Amino acid sequence: MDKLISIIIPVYKVEKYLDKCIKSIVNQTYKNLEIILIDDGSPDKCPAMCDVWAKKDQRIKVIHKQNGGLSSARNAGLDICTGDYVMFVDSDDYCALNICEVLLKQLEKNSVDFSMCMALMFDENSQVEIIENQTPEVLVYSGADVIEQVYHTDIQFIMTAWGKLYKKALFEKLRYPVGKLHEDEFVFTNLLHETKSFVYVTNYLYYYLQRSSSIMGNITIKNFQDQYEVAVLRNEFLNEKYPQNITKNNSLFLVTMRNLYIQTSKYKGLKKEIFKAYKVCYKTFKKHNKKDWLFYHFTGLFMLLHKMKIFFFLKK
């Protein structure tokens, strides 16, 4: 019997996009699906639209709940799903009609814990059509160095929850942190730690809408605070579990902190906290790495420029 795939779709204020999203799922070439629509207390027509879809397709289940945010909605889906595999789809996005078929085929063929595809980003003014007849490259990441490969390799959208097909067992103990932005990143490092191998399929099978009114389209101090928090937690986790990679872990952290420092110029309190973490990490970094001359001296130069307040973004 075909394996069951549970597709979890949180729904909130997306009535303009919801039908297109659901159509791309119910019309999948792979049919053995459990489609879970989580109405996260949406104040528009979305709750009724979900109910209409459930009447059209017996594979669809609808949960109506009080608004709790994206993490809460995903967790509600994880709590009730019964599939062998799990996929997350954001309700303003849509998928190629063979995303389930392709990702399942590669997951089982390569005996991995999850499979992922490439995503095409577009905005509300773009005219985007699904790319047909793609010839993919299939890359398998495996072994004890999965974490190192991921964090030091340019893999598109690696941190996102969507665009992937997971063995359900990976989420046996994992849930998304409620109330956090960048919730995907909070979970992904732990999920990756439990992963023995995964496969990356270079097909554009997921179509991601970047809305100006979305959470990520409206950047606030909370975005930066949560980015800072997840970067600190990730670095602590990586250094504890993978001390053999401490130099690479810390170099990744320093780059992340440097970028955040520049982006948070108008938030003086947070900016000060970020630089403090940067300085502490740099002291550890110096003990373990002087071979990478360029990175080592550029990192030190950044600290000097901060003290001298030379660049305009350091003065604010």
Solvent accessible surface area in square Angstrom, and as a share of the most:
residue,aa,sasa,rsa
1,M,225,1.00
2,D,95,0.49
3,K,92,0.39
4,L,43,0.21
5,I,0,0.00
6,S,0,0.00
7,I,0,0.00
8,I,0,0.00
9,I,0,0.00
10,P,10,0.06
11,V,0,0.00
12,Y,92,0.35
13,K,107,0.45
14,V,6,0.03
15,E,70,0.31
16,K,160,0.68
17,Y,38,0.15
18,L,0,0.00
19,D,59,0.31
20,K,113,0.48
21,C,0,0.00
22,I,0,0.00
23,K,107,0.45
24,S,8,0.05
25,I,0,0.00
26,V,17,0.10
27,N,80,0.41
28,Q,0,0.00
29,T,73,0.43
30,Y,30,0.11
31,K,121,0.51
32,N,40,0.21
33,L,6,0.03
34,E,9,0.04
35,I,0,0.00
36,I,0,0.00
37,L,0,0.00
38,I,0,0.00
39,D,6,0.03
40,D,4,0.02
41,G,31,0.30
42,S,8,0.05
43,P,98,0.62
44,D,46,0.24
45,K,138,0.59
46,C,0,0.00
47,P,31,0.20
48,A,62,0.48
49,M,36,0.16
50,C,0,0.00
51,D,56,0.29
52,V,77,0.44
53,W,21,0.07
54,A,31,0.24
55,K,177,0.75
56,K,138,0.58
57,D,22,0.12
58,Q,179,0.80
59,R,55,0.20
60,I,11,0.06
61,K,87,0.37
62,V,37,0.21
63,I,39,0.20
64,H,94,0.42
65,K,48,0.20
66,Q,162,0.72
67,N,78,0.40
68,G,30,0.29
69,G,30,0.29
70,L,52,0.26
71,S,5,0.03
72,S,21,0.14
73,A,0,0.00
74,R,2,0.01
75,N,20,0.10
76,A,20,0.15
77,G,0,0.00
78,L,7,0.03
79,D,96,0.50
80,I,70,0.36
81,C,6,0.03
82,T,89,0.52
83,G,4,0.04
84,D,69,0.36
85,Y,14,0.05
86,V,0,0.00
87,M,1,0.00
88,F,0,0.00
89,V,0,0.00
90,D,23,0.12
91,S,6,0.04
92,D,20,0.10
93,D,1,0.01
94,Y,12,0.05
95,C,0,0.00
96,A,3,0.02
97,L,80,0.40
98,N,53,0.27
99,I,0,0.00
100,C,0,0.00
101,E,80,0.36
102,V,26,0.15
103,L,0,0.00
104,L,11,0.06
105,K,127,0.54
106,Q,19,0.08
107,L,3,0.01
108,E,81,0.36
109,K,144,0.61
110,N,47,0.24
111,S,91,0.59
112,V,1,0.01
113,D,21,0.11
114,F,0,0.00
115,S,0,0.00
116,M,2,0.01
117,C,4,0.02
118,M,35,0.16
119,A,2,0.02
120,L,53,0.26
121,M,92,0.41
122,F,30,0.13
123,D,66,0.34
124,E,78,0.35
125,N,138,0.71
126,S,46,0.30
127,Q,176,0.78
128,V,29,0.16
129,E,141,0.63
130,I,48,0.24
131,I,71,0.36
132,E,126,0.56
133,N,153,0.79
134,Q,44,0.20
135,T,132,0.77
136,P,53,0.33
137,E,100,0.45
138,V,52,0.30
139,L,59,0.30
140,V,73,0.42
141,Y,23,0.09
142,S,57,0.37
143,G,45,0.43
144,A,99,0.76
145,D,66,0.34
146,V,4,0.02
147,I,4,0.02
148,E,42,0.19
149,Q,47,0.21
150,V,3,0.02
151,Y,19,0.07
152,H,71,0.32
153,T,60,0.35
154,D,144,0.74
155,I,9,0.05
156,Q,58,0.26
157,F,51,0.21
158,I,18,0.09
159,M,39,0.18
160,T,24,0.14
161,A,3,0.02
162,W,14,0.05
163,G,4,0.04
164,K,1,0.00
165,L,0,0.00
166,Y,3,0.01
167,K,73,0.31
168,K,69,0.29
169,A,76,0.59
170,L,18,0.09
171,F,5,0.02
172,E,134,0.60
173,K,183,0.78
174,L,30,0.15
175,R,90,0.33
176,Y,8,0.03
177,P,37,0.23
178,V,92,0.53
179,G,53,0.51
180,K,60,0.25
181,L,27,0.13
182,H,25,0.11
183,E,18,0.08
184,D,18,0.09
185,E,41,0.18
186,F,32,0.13
187,V,6,0.04
188,F,6,0.02
189,T,6,0.03
190,N,57,0.29
191,L,3,0.01
192,L,1,0.01
193,H,67,0.30
194,E,104,0.47
195,T,10,0.06
196,K,159,0.67
197,S,13,0.08
198,F,0,0.00
199,V,0,0.00
200,Y,15,0.06
201,V,0,0.00
202,T,37,0.21
203,N,9,0.05
204,Y,64,0.24
205,L,1,0.01
206,Y,0,0.00
207,Y,0,0.00
208,Y,33,0.13
209,L,8,0.04
210,Q,55,0.24
211,R,37,0.14
212,S,81,0.52
213,S,79,0.51
214,S,20,0.13
215,I,97,0.49
216,M,73,0.33
217,G,34,0.33
218,N,82,0.42
219,I,90,0.46
220,T,66,0.38
221,I,65,0.33
222,K,81,0.34
223,N,1,0.00
224,F,21,0.09
225,Q,78,0.35
226,D,5,0.02
227,Q,44,0.20
228,Y,30,0.11
229,E,60,0.27
230,V,4,0.02
231,A,2,0.01
232,V,37,0.22
233,L,86,0.43
234,R,24,0.09
235,N,19,0.10
236,E,102,0.46
237,F,37,0.15
238,L,2,0.01
239,N,34,0.17
240,E,125,0.56
241,K,88,0.37
242,Y,27,0.10
243,P,78,0.49
244,Q,131,0.58
245,N,17,0.09
246,I,37,0.19
247,T,40,0.23
248,K,91,0.39
249,N,3,0.02
250,N,2,0.01
251,S,26,0.17
252,L,46,0.23
253,F,14,0.06
254,L,0,0.00
255,V,51,0.29
256,T,32,0.19
257,M,0,0.00
258,R,30,0.11
259,N,74,0.38
260,L,3,0.01
261,Y,3,0.01
262,I,66,0.33
263,Q,101,0.45
264,T,0,0.00
265,S,20,0.13
266,K,155,0.66
267,Y,45,0.17
268,K,147,0.62
269,G,58,0.56
270,L,14,0.07
271,K,13,0.05
272,K,160,0.68
273,E,84,0.38
274,I,1,0.00
275,F,19,0.08
276,K,142,0.60
277,A,19,0.15
278,Y,2,0.01
279,K,79,0.34
280,V,93,0.53
281,C,11,0.07
282,Y,20,0.08
283,K,111,0.47
284,T,45,0.26
285,F,1,0.01
286,K,77,0.33
287,K,167,0.71
288,H,96,0.43
289,N,13,0.07
290,K,135,0.57
291,K,195,0.83
292,D,71,0.37
293,W,165,0.58
294,L,129,0.64
295,F,38,0.16
296,Y,33,0.12
297,H,83,0.37
298,F,95,0.40
299,T,0,0.00
300,G,21,0.21
301,L,80,0.40
302,F,8,0.03
303,M,19,0.08
304,L,88,0.44
305,L,22,0.11
306,H,40,0.18
307,K,134,0.57
308,M,110,0.49
309,K,107,0.45
310,I,82,0.42
311,F,85,0.35
312,F,143,0.60
313,F,34,0.14
314,L,3,0.02
315,K,129,0.55
316,K,116,0.49
